[in-house]
Amino acid sequence: MSSKKANDEEPKNERFDERPDELFEDDPDGEAEREAASGIDLGLDDEAQPASVRAGVAVIRRFWKTLPNGPGVYRMVDAVGDVLYVGKAKSLKKRVAGYLRGIGHGGLRTMRMIAETAGMEFVTTQTETEALLLEANLIKQLRPRYNVLLRDDKSFPYILLTGDHPAPQIAKHRGARTRKGDYYGPFANAGAVTRTINALERAFLLRSCSDSYYENRTRPCLLHQIKRCSAPCTGEISLADYAKLVDEARAFLSGRSTAVKKMLADEMQKASEELEFERAARYRDRLAALSAVQSTQDINPQTVEEADVFALDEQAGQFCVQVFFFRNYQNWGNRAYFPRADKSLTAGEVLGAFIAQFYDDKPCPRLVLLSHEVDEQALLQDALSAQAGHRVELAAPKRGEKRDLVAHAEKNAREALGRRLADTSSQRKLLSALAQAFGLPRAPRRIEVYDNSHIMGTNAVGGMIVAGEAGFMKAHYRTFNIRSEDLTPGDDYGMMREVLQRRFSRLLKEAPKEAAKEMPSAVPVPAEEAAGEAVGEETEALDTEGFPAWPDLVLIDGGRGQLDAARQALADIGVADVTLVGIAKGRDRDAGRETFFVPGREPFKLPPRDPALYFVQRLRDEAHRFAIGTHRARRKREMTKNPLDEIPGIGPSRKRALLLHFGTAKAVSRASLEDLQRVPGVNAATAKAVYAFFHDRA
């Protein structure tokens, strides 16, 4: 999210830990004077704080001495340079002074954060609104462990009416909105976009084909035959008449649906009166298609033309935010989010932080309906208005249709979170059963499953899937292109060694266990830690989502040979404390007859109806699906690969010219230098390069 500046000055970015040491010399007299002048109780005499917290307070106090009173954004950084927290302030000096109270401010979460702070960074801004926008931007970029984090932030799909072609195309779009045209959305999922585009094709007869397909048509395609395109590509409709259809579609998607439907109804009536029943039937079909766009949506509001609805629910220390999108008096779908936030935060704090990050890269409508009043609502409203370029209203309605929309979103949030908690509970039981089956000291929090896929050694890939309490963690999946030249084609053991060595060598560099620190979670905190005895204690490595970086259990799809190869690979890089289990397929590869190999134990089987066995089968099948899917994708790319792509200086235009002239790449390879020089658009130097490429290969 880019902030809109009031003037052309750039914000001042200051790292105070790079200033000369003399700025940080103790100055009790000056400090007491400033404390008296500001009226802030700094807690300087609080000897009840743990030593780690006192050390963090001392670090923060050094920075506080030289802070300005203006607005800005601050970052708290730990000893290894990772950002712990990003916050904004109307007055940096007053806001940071709050952390000097140490244990008496903000509870255990803030106490842990202070204890881990080893440095601070600051950016001064012109206004508090600008600071709020910058804060949301930095949180999404840096993902600090102590902020409310928006998770599962996949881009939303939009409908695009292109503006860079004489006959605009209607298409589904996802990602950066860089192409010229009008974007309508967001939609909650791609299926809703596809259904809407299909209906709009029937209603407005707009083309959905690509520009290259459009340019090469010599006769109308099938979509014209089934009355879903007016075929401007072959002149079945003039560009002027096609532009009128585009304007009607643009008006409908912009919210003027009533006027568009009335116009079509009038045209249908006029055609009927003139006894042009075929033309009247076309208008009738278009009206039916427009009605289908609106009638297939649920809970279409009567008085709310455009709004986003946010509803938050909290259960068992976890949060769910349900977002509904309403455009053109239609429900364009919803999506549930499960942000990571400390359970000590209020609903208003979580929802406000969530909304600021949500609109970082999305257009904001003029009305945003909320289930709770958010903290600093007026400031957030001003920030969103500045970022969107039009007035944005945030409201928590108490009655009427708007309240009904919020209530419906609240119900969906409550049910979504209930399902997630139920799934998590079931998953915990399965993980406990797995720990008992394999003799683990505790239920595994992170499971990694490895499998390889290839055909006679070609296009070999390794796949890693990850599972935890929340199920399959697809954001953590990884693929490995087998690239060792020393491997014999089809050497499954060698492939497994390469995959595990690459995976754990990188893990040792990125998340060494001895340097890991504990992150906040929703589990109860032990009493001795709450008393401040264990703050900053080194424990297991967790990523920004609070998910372990190191696996508690590694499953290998294979028998004793694969297991021995995996053990040797880990031993070679010095990893000895990861539990490995090999899964050998049963006789005739039947599910339910798997044999398990665990170092130090005799091979064993699990009872046929053991839930742990079904769970392992699901994990193994998912790993197999992921590995073979990756292999097929790589094989497809290799099959469609053209040797002309490897020739330096041959771009799309010259490649097209050569293929149009000779027909195939094989014919190009057989062509003489004189024939290559005769190709339109290919100069002598390029012809020599192509000829030399194939001559040397031969």
C-alpha positions as MATLAB code, in Angstrom:
seq = 'MSSKKANDEEPKNERFDERPDELFEDDPDGEAEREAASGIDLGLDDEAQPASVRAGVAVIRRFWKTLPNGPGVYRMVDAVGDVLYVGKAKSLKKRVAGYLRGIGHGGLRTMRMIAETAGMEFVTTQTETEALLLEANLIKQLRPRYNVLLRDDKSFPYILLTGDHPAPQIAKHRGARTRKGDYYGPFANAGAVTRTINALERAFLLRSCSDSYYENRTRPCLLHQIKRCSAPCTGEISLADYAKLVDEARAFLSGRSTAVKKMLADEMQKASEELEFERAARYRDRLAALSAVQSTQDINPQTVEEADVFALDEQAGQFCVQVFFFRNYQNWGNRAYFPRADKSLTAGEVLGAFIAQFYDDKPCPRLVLLSHEVDEQALLQDALSAQAGHRVELAAPKRGEKRDLVAHAEKNAREALGRRLADTSSQRKLLSALAQAFGLPRAPRRIEVYDNSHIMGTNAVGGMIVAGEAGFMKAHYRTFNIRSEDLTPGDDYGMMREVLQRRFSRLLKEAPKEAAKEMPSAVPVPAEEAAGEAVGEETEALDTEGFPAWPDLVLIDGGRGQLDAARQALADIGVADVTLVGIAKGRDRDAGRETFFVPGREPFKLPPRDPALYFVQRLRDEAHRFAIGTHRARRKREMTKNPLDEIPGIGPSRKRALLLHFGTAKAVSRASLEDLQRVPGVNAATAKAVYAFFHDRA';
ca = [
       0.000    0.000    0.000;
       1.505    3.251   -1.037;
       0.852    6.258    1.145;
      -0.271    9.547   -0.425;
       2.028   12.323    0.738;
       0.846   15.808    1.571;
       3.959   17.216   -0.058;
       6.933   15.969   -2.036;
       9.194   15.294    0.942;
      10.282   11.708    1.483;
       9.827   10.222    4.989;
      12.969   10.190    7.049;
      14.193    6.679    7.686;
      16.449    6.565   10.726;
      18.254    3.609   12.294;
      19.154    4.861   15.718;
      21.376    1.891   16.494;
      23.820    3.229   13.863;
      24.306    6.570   15.630;
      27.454    7.349   17.654;
      27.609    5.712   21.074;
      27.738    9.073   22.851;
      24.077    9.628   22.042;
      23.220    6.674   24.261;
      25.190    7.669   27.373;
      23.152    7.573   30.589;
      21.701   10.910   31.479;
      19.578   10.393   34.610;
      19.067   14.084   35.201;
      17.932   14.789   31.677;
      15.765   11.672   31.682;
      14.045   12.638   34.908;
      13.509   16.137   33.546;
      11.891   14.789   30.408;
       9.759   12.379   32.429;
       8.527   15.202   34.633;
       7.808   17.378   31.613;
       5.905   14.697   29.733;
       3.999   13.321   32.699;
       4.917    9.749   31.693;
       5.722    7.147   34.292;
       8.693    5.314   32.816;
       8.895    2.649   35.495;
      12.584    3.312   35.999;
      12.658    1.918   39.524;
      10.769   -1.305   38.793;
      13.230   -3.905   40.110;
      10.506   -6.603   40.033;
      10.988   -7.041   36.299;
      12.896  -10.130   35.032;
      16.455   -9.451   33.940;
      15.661  -10.041   30.252;
      12.804   -7.523   30.388;
      14.980   -4.952   32.153;
      17.596   -5.405   29.417;
      14.962   -4.814   26.739;
      13.659   -1.734   28.552;
      17.205   -0.365   28.699;
      17.562   -0.808   24.933;
      14.256    0.941   24.266;
      15.116    3.761   26.685;
      18.254    4.586   24.711;
      16.260    5.070   21.540;
      13.495    6.956   23.358;
      15.876    9.706   24.413;
      16.329   11.044   20.879;
      12.871   10.411   19.426;
      10.788   13.272   17.982;
       7.228   14.039   19.057;
       5.842   13.779   15.523;
       4.005   10.872   13.855;
       5.771    7.889   12.394;
       6.289    4.137   12.362;
       8.589    2.159   14.628;
      10.025   -1.342   14.333;
      11.290   -3.469   17.211;
      14.122   -5.786   16.107;
      15.654   -8.825   17.826;
      19.313   -9.797   18.133;
      19.478  -11.540   14.743;
      17.827   -8.670   12.870;
      14.300  -10.069   12.556;
      11.480   -7.578   13.050;
       9.402   -8.411   16.117;
       6.726   -5.741   15.864;
       5.675   -2.835   13.661;
       3.621   -0.031   15.151;
       2.503    3.489   14.256;
       2.171    6.496   16.512;
       0.796    9.999   16.489;
       3.769   10.851   18.688;
       6.683    8.450   18.471;
       8.148    9.679   21.733;
       4.980    9.134   23.764;
       4.186    5.792   22.149;
       7.618    4.266   22.689;
       7.674    5.594   26.247;
       4.799    3.214   26.969;
       7.126    0.230   26.568;
       9.396    1.536   29.322;
       6.819    0.372   31.858;
       7.984   -3.147   31.066;
       6.054   -5.913   32.774;
       3.298   -3.583   33.871;
       2.232   -2.727   30.324;
       0.326   -4.967   27.905;
       0.676   -8.272   29.720;
       2.815  -11.284   28.881;
       2.786  -10.693   25.117;
       4.332   -7.237   25.440;
       6.733   -8.454   28.111;
       8.074  -11.141   25.778;
       8.414   -8.638   22.954;
      10.355   -6.193   25.134;
      12.624   -8.975   26.392;
      13.606   -9.904   22.823;
      14.162   -6.339   21.606;
      17.774   -5.591   20.727;
      17.281   -2.575   18.449;
      14.688   -0.261   16.963;
      14.126    1.426   13.605;
      11.971    4.471   12.891;
      10.355    6.202    9.918;
       8.939    9.668   10.520;
       5.907   10.723    8.475;
       3.961   13.905    7.897;
       0.611   12.711    9.283;
      -0.800    9.922   11.408;
      -2.859    8.753    8.423;
       0.319    8.282    6.425;
       1.824    6.374    9.349;
      -1.176    4.003    9.421;
      -0.830    3.211    5.711;
       2.918    2.654    6.040;
       2.385    0.420    9.085;
      -0.014   -1.849    7.171;
       2.421   -2.029    4.267;
       5.375   -2.978    6.477;
       3.374   -5.601    8.382;
       2.482   -7.377    5.146;
       6.074   -7.208    3.910;
       7.927   -8.107    7.104;
       5.298  -10.343    8.809;
       6.450   -9.571   12.375;
       5.689  -12.273   14.886;
       3.886  -10.015   17.406;
       1.543   -8.224   14.966;
      -1.885   -9.355   13.797;
      -1.047  -11.131   10.543;
      -3.367  -11.555    7.584;
      -2.940  -15.161    6.463;
      -4.026  -16.901    3.246;
      -3.824  -13.581    1.413;
      -4.186  -15.012   -2.073;
      -5.087  -12.528   -4.771;
      -8.738  -12.171   -5.668;
     -10.034  -12.683   -9.216;
     -11.566   -9.801  -11.166;
     -13.482   -9.336  -14.403;
     -11.488   -7.302  -16.916;
     -12.872   -5.369  -19.860;
      -9.738   -4.588  -21.829;
      -9.103   -1.102  -23.134;
      -6.119   -1.666  -25.432;
      -7.933   -3.232  -28.395;
     -10.545   -1.943  -30.891;
     -12.791   -4.871  -29.883;
     -12.458   -5.121  -26.070;
     -12.217   -8.574  -24.529;
     -13.970   -9.756  -21.372;
     -11.703  -11.986  -19.303;
     -10.915  -13.301  -15.855;
      -7.936  -11.531  -14.292;
      -5.842  -12.242  -11.236;
      -2.718  -10.445  -10.075;
      -1.338   -6.975  -10.728;
      -3.788   -4.724  -12.565;
      -1.291   -3.445  -15.129;
      -3.206   -4.020  -18.343;
      -5.237   -1.091  -19.630;
      -8.963   -1.556  -19.084;
     -11.742   -1.626  -16.484;
     -11.571   -4.040  -13.556;
     -14.684   -5.214  -11.708;
     -14.535   -7.101   -8.427;
     -13.197   -8.551   -6.340;
     -14.953  -11.908   -6.554;
     -14.524  -14.410   -3.759;
     -13.437  -17.249   -6.035;
     -12.663  -18.056   -9.651;
     -15.839  -20.097  -10.045;
     -18.002  -17.042   -9.396;
     -16.050  -15.099  -12.031;
     -16.427  -17.889  -14.600;
     -20.182  -18.166  -14.053;
     -20.596  -14.396  -14.299;
     -18.519  -14.146  -17.486;
     -20.529  -16.960  -19.090;
     -23.760  -15.118  -18.299;
     -22.364  -11.795  -19.503;
     -21.299  -13.415  -22.780;
     -24.891  -14.484  -23.354;
     -26.194  -11.074  -22.282;
     -23.809   -8.785  -24.172;
     -22.213  -11.103  -26.765;
     -18.675   -9.980  -25.879;
     -15.618  -11.868  -27.052;
     -13.521  -13.773  -24.507;
     -10.804  -14.997  -26.881;
      -7.214  -13.774  -26.720;
      -5.984  -11.040  -29.038;
      -3.788  -13.445  -31.038;
      -6.727  -15.824  -31.542;
      -8.900  -12.872  -32.578;
      -6.410  -11.665  -35.178;
      -6.102  -15.077  -36.862;
      -9.807  -15.895  -37.271;
     -11.166  -16.268  -40.811;
     -14.647  -17.399  -39.836;
     -16.763  -17.194  -36.661;
     -15.944  -19.651  -33.907;
     -18.291  -21.949  -32.001;
     -19.146  -19.273  -29.411;
     -20.812  -17.251  -32.151;
     -22.796  -20.284  -33.235;
     -24.180  -20.831  -29.728;
     -24.995  -17.121  -29.377;
     -22.316  -16.199  -26.854;
     -20.251  -13.883  -29.056;
     -21.126  -11.322  -31.710;
     -17.983  -12.225  -33.727;
     -16.356   -8.846  -34.345;
     -13.265  -10.794  -35.464;
     -14.834  -11.629  -38.845;
     -16.995   -8.543  -39.226;
     -20.291  -10.178  -38.248;
     -20.864   -7.003  -36.230;
     -19.307   -3.609  -36.884;
     -16.849   -2.217  -34.340;
     -19.226    0.702  -33.679;
     -22.103   -1.645  -32.801;
     -19.744   -3.827  -30.775;
     -18.667   -0.730  -28.819;
     -22.315   -0.178  -27.863;
     -22.467   -3.707  -26.436;
     -19.276   -3.004  -24.466;
     -20.784    0.211  -23.080;
     -23.892   -1.702  -21.977;
     -21.752   -4.314  -20.220;
     -19.681   -1.600  -18.569;
     -22.832    0.125  -17.340;
     -24.233   -3.127  -15.957;
     -21.022   -3.991  -14.108;
     -20.761   -0.430  -12.785;
     -24.113   -0.675  -11.005;
     -26.540    0.690  -13.594;
     -28.216   -2.667  -14.093;
     -31.769   -1.320  -13.866;
     -31.215    1.114  -16.724;
     -29.599   -1.565  -18.882;
     -32.438   -4.034  -18.312;
     -35.041   -1.352  -19.037;
     -33.282   -0.470  -22.282;
     -33.238   -4.120  -23.383;
     -36.891   -4.541  -22.437;
     -37.811   -1.466  -24.494;
     -35.852   -2.778  -27.480;
     -37.549   -6.163  -27.177;
     -40.971   -4.522  -27.075;
     -40.124   -2.323  -30.051;
     -38.919   -5.287  -32.105;
     -42.058   -7.213  -31.202;
     -44.298   -4.358  -32.294;
     -42.423   -4.188  -35.601;
     -43.016   -7.941  -36.007;
     -39.263   -8.657  -35.912;
     -39.730  -11.607  -33.629;
     -36.276  -13.049  -34.211;
     -34.646   -9.836  -33.019;
     -37.080   -9.677  -30.102;
     -36.109  -13.217  -29.128;
     -32.445  -12.190  -29.013;
     -33.288   -9.357  -26.614;
     -35.374  -11.770  -24.573;
     -32.429  -14.168  -24.244;
     -30.154  -11.320  -23.215;
     -32.596  -10.211  -20.518;
     -32.818  -13.775  -19.218;
     -29.017  -13.956  -19.021;
     -28.864  -10.710  -17.026;
     -31.496  -12.016  -14.628;
     -29.435  -15.181  -14.206;
     -26.406  -13.123  -13.104;
     -28.417  -11.614  -10.279;
     -30.664  -14.522   -9.351;
     -27.848  -17.042   -8.908;
     -26.340  -14.963   -6.096;
     -27.444  -15.432   -2.490;
     -28.762  -12.675   -0.250;
     -28.896   -9.957   -2.862;
     -29.430   -6.687   -0.986;
     -32.123   -4.243   -2.043;
     -30.597   -1.041   -0.686;
     -26.838   -1.717   -0.647;
     -25.353   -1.251   -4.098;
     -21.659   -1.622   -3.217;
     -20.103   -2.673    0.091;
     -17.690   -5.062    1.761;
     -18.882   -6.708    4.964;
     -16.398   -7.809    7.666;
     -17.530   -9.946   10.585;
     -15.212  -11.291   13.286;
     -15.728  -14.229   15.624;
     -13.446  -15.385   18.445;
     -13.431  -18.833   20.061;
     -10.788  -20.571   22.163;
      -8.244  -17.833   21.526;
      -8.569  -18.071   17.729;
     -10.121  -15.560   15.326;
     -12.075  -15.828   12.104;
     -12.880  -12.889    9.817;
     -15.597  -13.515    7.242;
     -15.585  -11.106    4.280;
     -18.569  -10.687    1.929;
     -18.420   -8.660   -1.296;
     -21.478   -6.873   -2.647;
     -21.369   -5.108   -5.994;
     -24.204   -3.887   -8.211;
     -26.753   -5.090   -5.620;
     -25.328   -8.600   -5.987;
     -23.483  -10.919   -3.650;
     -20.160  -11.679   -5.322;
     -19.166  -14.294   -2.758;
     -17.308  -14.515    0.517;
     -14.079  -15.779    1.995;
     -13.035  -16.756    5.511;
      -9.697  -15.676    6.993;
      -8.027  -16.910   10.148;
      -5.565  -14.171   11.169;
      -2.841  -14.900   13.678;
      -3.327  -12.627   16.663;
      -2.644  -12.736   20.365;
      -5.713  -13.775   22.341;
      -5.282  -10.782   24.652;
      -6.233   -8.398   21.841;
      -9.795   -7.123   21.611;
     -12.079   -7.793   18.645;
     -11.805   -4.137   17.602;
      -7.998   -4.251   17.612;
      -7.849   -7.436   15.536;
     -10.484   -6.286   13.042;
      -8.903   -2.853   12.602;
      -5.441   -4.321   11.961;
      -6.927   -6.885    9.581;
      -8.781   -4.294    7.481;
      -5.722   -2.038    7.174;
      -3.713   -4.936    5.728;
      -6.595   -6.305    3.643;
      -6.882   -3.158    1.505;
      -3.143   -2.841    1.003;
      -3.443   -4.109   -2.594;
      -7.193   -4.166   -3.222;
      -9.654   -1.446   -4.252;
     -11.805   -0.297   -1.366;
     -15.554    0.325   -1.925;
     -17.296    3.427   -0.654;
     -18.975    1.499    2.180;
     -17.396   -1.018    4.573;
     -19.744   -2.656    7.082;
     -18.282   -4.023   10.326;
     -19.437   -6.360   13.059;
     -17.465   -4.416   15.712;
     -16.369   -0.845   16.154;
     -12.639   -0.818   15.399;
      -9.927    1.084   17.218;
      -9.162    4.486   15.692;
     -12.031    4.058   13.247;
     -11.980    7.672   12.054;
      -8.236    7.490   11.353;
      -8.625    4.207    9.449;
     -11.486    5.699    7.449;
      -9.340    8.698    6.474;
      -6.432    6.426    5.520;
      -8.588    4.209    3.295;
     -10.154    7.282    1.682;
      -6.714    8.691    0.891;
      -5.527    5.401   -0.505;
      -8.667    4.756   -2.608;
      -9.030    8.282   -3.948;
     -12.675    8.591   -2.880;
     -14.573    8.833    0.392;
     -14.783    5.545    2.308;
     -17.272    5.062    5.128;
     -16.711    2.522    7.916;
     -19.878    1.655    9.820;
     -21.072   -0.925   12.340;
     -24.842   -0.883   11.627;
     -27.352   -1.488   14.419;
     -30.564   -2.030   12.422;
     -32.030   -2.443    8.954;
     -30.813   -4.390    5.954;
     -27.178   -3.467    6.570;
     -27.371   -5.018   10.016;
     -28.908   -8.148    8.462;
     -25.953   -8.427    6.098;
     -23.514   -8.134    8.999;
     -25.480  -10.671   11.048;
     -25.332  -13.144    8.187;
     -21.577  -12.637    7.912;
     -21.229  -13.122   11.687;
     -23.088  -16.418   11.453;
     -20.778  -17.602    8.689;
     -17.701  -16.535   10.667;
     -18.936  -18.411   13.733;
     -19.657  -21.573   11.750;
     -16.358  -21.417    9.829;
     -14.348  -21.069   13.025;
     -16.350  -23.875   14.654;
     -15.541  -26.174   11.753;
     -11.877  -25.231   11.912;
     -11.700  -25.922   15.639;
     -13.465  -29.262   15.176;
     -11.072  -30.226   12.376;
      -8.115  -29.176   14.518;
      -9.386  -31.266   17.431;
      -9.751  -34.334   15.204;
      -6.332  -33.685   13.730;
      -4.791  -33.505   17.212;
      -6.262  -36.917   18.037;
      -4.770  -38.380   14.872;
      -1.385  -36.830   15.633;
      -1.489  -38.301   19.138;
      -2.349  -41.713   17.696;
       0.554  -41.361   15.282;
       2.925  -40.527   18.140;
       1.806  -43.634   19.999;
       2.190  -45.853   16.923;
       5.743  -44.694   16.180;
       6.932  -44.223   19.752;
       7.294  -40.437   19.666;
       7.612  -38.571   22.987;
       4.797  -36.172   22.002;
       2.310  -35.579   19.221;
       4.183  -34.238   16.173;
       3.491  -30.605   15.324;
       5.081  -30.778   11.875;
       5.197  -33.855    9.646;
       7.133  -33.953    6.380;
       6.522  -36.654    3.766;
       8.888  -37.237    0.846;
       8.335  -39.024   -2.458;
      10.073  -39.131   -5.850;
       8.583  -39.368   -9.322;
      10.179  -40.089  -12.717;
       9.923  -42.271  -15.804;
      13.062  -44.336  -16.307;
      15.018  -41.572  -14.619;
      13.794  -38.768  -16.919;
      12.339  -35.527  -15.580;
      13.007  -36.742  -12.040;
      11.564  -34.654   -9.235;
      11.277  -34.995   -5.488;
       8.258  -33.756   -3.590;
       7.833  -32.744    0.036;
       4.437  -32.216    1.626;
       3.856  -30.860    5.127;
       1.048  -31.531    7.608;
       0.253  -30.236   11.078;
      -2.633  -29.578   13.423;
      -4.363  -27.475   10.750;
      -4.130  -30.264    8.143;
      -2.083  -30.061    4.980;
       0.083  -26.914    4.996;
       0.290  -26.336    1.250;
       2.215  -23.095    1.609;
       5.115  -25.201    2.952;
       5.160  -27.763    0.127;
       8.418  -27.939   -1.823;
       9.618  -29.539   -5.049;
      13.170  -30.577   -5.890;
      14.379  -30.994   -9.463;
      16.898  -33.844   -9.312;
      20.034  -32.334  -10.836;
      22.947  -34.542   -9.749;
      24.864  -35.757  -12.790;
      26.427  -38.646  -10.867;
      23.128  -40.456  -10.358;
      22.296  -43.519  -12.401;
      18.937  -42.944  -14.141;
      16.236  -44.460  -11.983;
      18.365  -44.558   -8.799;
      15.595  -43.939   -6.256;
      17.971  -44.177   -3.299;
      20.306  -41.565   -4.763;
      17.374  -39.269   -5.487;
      16.148  -39.521   -1.922;
      19.641  -38.755   -0.585;
      19.897  -35.668   -2.779;
      16.450  -34.365   -1.781;
      17.028  -34.775    1.956;
      20.539  -33.348    1.871;
      19.358  -30.252    0.015;
      16.335  -29.812    2.265;
      18.088  -30.155    5.623;
      21.285  -28.364    4.589;
      19.169  -25.329    3.817;
      17.178  -25.761    7.026;
      20.387  -25.782    9.058;
      21.328  -22.428    7.532;
      17.910  -20.762    7.725;
      16.628  -22.028   11.086;
      19.400  -23.464   13.271;
      17.839  -24.934   16.374;
      20.230  -23.363   18.811;
      19.320  -19.829   17.644;
      15.561  -20.290   17.702;
      13.332  -18.398   20.038;
       9.804  -19.070   21.111;
       6.946  -17.206   19.469;
       3.509  -16.453   20.873;
       0.799  -19.040   20.479;
      -2.723  -19.675   21.642;
      -1.715  -22.446   24.068;
      -1.765  -21.735   27.819;
       1.463  -20.290   29.166;
       3.146  -22.177   32.030;
       2.987  -20.471   35.392;
       6.733  -20.148   35.762;
       6.964  -18.442   32.363;
       4.116  -16.105   33.266;
       6.130  -15.069   36.292;
       8.946  -13.990   34.010;
      11.359  -16.841   34.653;
      11.511  -18.142   31.088;
      11.161  -15.030   28.972;
      13.497  -15.172   25.976;
      14.372  -18.816   26.628;
      15.737  -20.558   23.542;
      13.396  -23.265   22.247;
      12.369  -24.693   18.891;
      12.432  -22.689   15.664;
       9.083  -21.318   14.522;
       8.316  -19.422   11.342;
       6.278  -16.227   11.016;
       3.041  -18.227   11.226;
       4.002  -19.825   14.541;
       4.514  -23.170   12.752;
       7.632  -25.237   13.521;
      10.407  -24.961   10.978;
      11.842  -28.377   11.900;
       9.815  -31.580   11.457;
       9.046  -33.830   14.420;
       8.452  -36.734   12.050;
       9.702  -37.498    8.518;
       7.856  -40.145    6.500;
       9.646  -41.733    3.538;
       7.619  -43.393    0.794;
       9.637  -46.571    0.541;
      10.968  -49.551    2.472;
      14.185  -50.294    4.303;
      16.415  -49.267    1.400;
      14.851  -45.821    1.125;
      14.988  -45.426    4.894;
      18.690  -46.311    5.022;
      19.399  -43.815    2.232;
      17.533  -41.118    4.167;
      19.412  -41.904    7.401;
      22.750  -41.732    5.597;
      21.842  -38.412    3.955;
      21.000  -36.810    7.305;
      24.036  -38.286    9.002;
      26.323  -36.828    6.320;
      25.191  -33.288    7.177;
      25.134  -33.808   10.937;
      21.378  -34.117   11.585;
      20.681  -36.907   14.039;
      17.595  -35.932   16.050;
      14.853  -36.241   13.397;
      12.567  -39.282   13.577;
      12.466  -41.172   10.259;
       9.831  -43.737    9.282;
       9.736  -45.721    6.036;
       6.402  -46.802    4.553;
       6.614  -49.886    2.346;
       3.567  -50.575    0.204;
       1.718  -53.783    0.922;
       1.416  -56.855   -1.224;
       0.009  -55.937   -4.636;
       0.319  -52.329   -3.451;
      -2.944  -52.705   -1.540;
      -3.754  -49.998    1.002;
      -3.984  -51.433    4.500;
      -1.045  -53.836    4.164;
       1.732  -51.278    4.607;
       4.841  -52.242    6.522;
       6.536  -49.582    8.647;
      10.266  -49.338    9.224;
      11.508  -47.373   12.245;
      15.203  -47.311   13.199;
      15.817  -49.508   16.223;
      12.601  -51.513   15.831;
      11.537  -54.577   13.913;
       9.288  -53.885   10.898;
       5.632  -53.823   11.924;
       2.125  -53.283   10.631;
      -0.754  -51.308   12.106;
      -4.191  -52.851   12.664;
      -6.278  -52.683    9.451;
      -8.850  -50.273   10.919;
      -6.505  -48.159   12.990;
      -7.243  -44.428   12.476;
      -3.485  -43.793   12.524;
      -3.093  -46.128    9.532;
      -5.738  -44.242    7.560;
      -4.004  -40.982    8.466;
      -0.631  -42.254    7.222;
      -2.267  -43.434    4.011;
      -3.719  -39.960    3.453;
      -0.286  -38.407    3.990;
       1.410  -40.895    1.682;
      -1.226  -40.455   -1.044;
      -0.957  -36.673   -0.867;
       2.825  -36.877   -1.226;
       2.411  -39.195   -4.199;
      -0.170  -36.901   -5.815;
       2.055  -33.870   -5.350;
       5.211  -35.544   -6.661;
       3.612  -37.096   -9.727;
       1.744  -33.882  -10.526;
       5.005  -31.954  -10.457;
       6.693  -34.602  -12.606;
       3.917  -34.469  -15.195;
       4.084  -30.700  -15.378;
       7.851  -30.828  -15.924;
       7.490  -33.582  -18.522;
       4.857  -31.540  -20.376;
       7.167  -28.531  -20.455;
       9.979  -30.682  -21.839;
       7.706  -32.178  -24.495;
       6.556  -28.764  -25.718;
      10.018  -27.270  -25.565;
      11.273  -25.978  -28.909;
      14.992  -26.095  -29.802;
      14.649  -22.623  -31.317;
      14.139  -21.294  -27.781;
      17.760  -22.156  -26.978;
      19.289  -20.081  -29.777;
      20.578  -16.674  -28.587;
      18.968  -13.803  -30.457;
      15.852  -15.745  -31.498;
      12.844  -14.099  -29.947;
       9.116  -14.759  -30.475;
       8.933  -12.810  -33.739;
      11.868  -14.536  -35.472;
      10.813  -17.901  -34.095;
       7.345  -17.368  -35.590;
       8.851  -16.303  -38.907;
      11.061  -19.421  -39.102;
       8.215  -21.782  -38.212;
       5.828  -20.142  -40.684;
       8.457  -20.450  -43.421;
       9.668  -24.016  -42.769;
       6.718  -25.514  -40.885;
       8.591  -27.310  -38.076;
      11.726  -26.901  -35.981;
      13.075  -30.111  -37.518;
      12.795  -28.546  -40.969;
      14.613  -25.462  -39.704;
      17.468  -27.651  -38.452;
      17.842  -29.200  -41.921;
      17.721  -25.904  -43.834;
      20.794  -24.584  -45.597;
      22.298  -21.214  -44.781;
      20.958  -19.782  -48.065;
      17.409  -20.940  -47.248;
      17.598  -19.426  -43.774;
      18.681  -16.075  -45.209;
      15.587  -15.989  -47.430;
      13.190  -16.017  -44.449;
      11.417  -12.628  -44.062;
      12.613  -10.848  -40.946;
      15.778  -12.963  -40.537;
      19.029  -11.160  -41.351;
      22.322  -12.746  -42.349;
      23.773  -12.722  -38.817;
      20.708  -14.441  -37.381;
      20.680  -17.012  -40.170;
      24.322  -17.832  -39.442;
      23.558  -18.189  -35.722;
      20.685  -20.606  -36.420;
      22.722  -22.625  -38.888;
      25.727  -22.802  -36.529;
      23.504  -23.893  -33.627;
      22.142  -26.928  -35.458;
      25.401  -27.663  -37.277;
      27.344  -27.804  -34.005;
      24.647  -29.989  -32.424;
      24.879  -32.384  -35.312;
];
